[in-house]
Amino acid sequence: MRQTVAAAAAAAGANSQSVIATFAQEHSSVAASTSATVSASSVTVTSTTTTNARRTAVTSKLEKENAAVCEGSSRNAIQ
């Protein structure tokens, strides 16, 4: 982006409308690209977070069930 603006500034005066237009166009393009990248990353993070939350919930449930089974086995062994 800086190279494009520098080239436009060298070809025309520093206060030229073409320099301002070139900067605005380049800035807009970079902003759109960054926004698209952030949006795509957010979707991935959300998906990963949801999957991890589900895994944690399932693991927690299985641990509770296993603890209950072990506790029941211990009680039966004592009797």
PyMOL commands that set and color helices and strands:
alter all, ss='L'
color gray80, all
select helices_A, chain A and resi 2-11+17-78
alter helices_A, ss='H'
color red, helices_A
deselect
rebuild
show_as cartoon
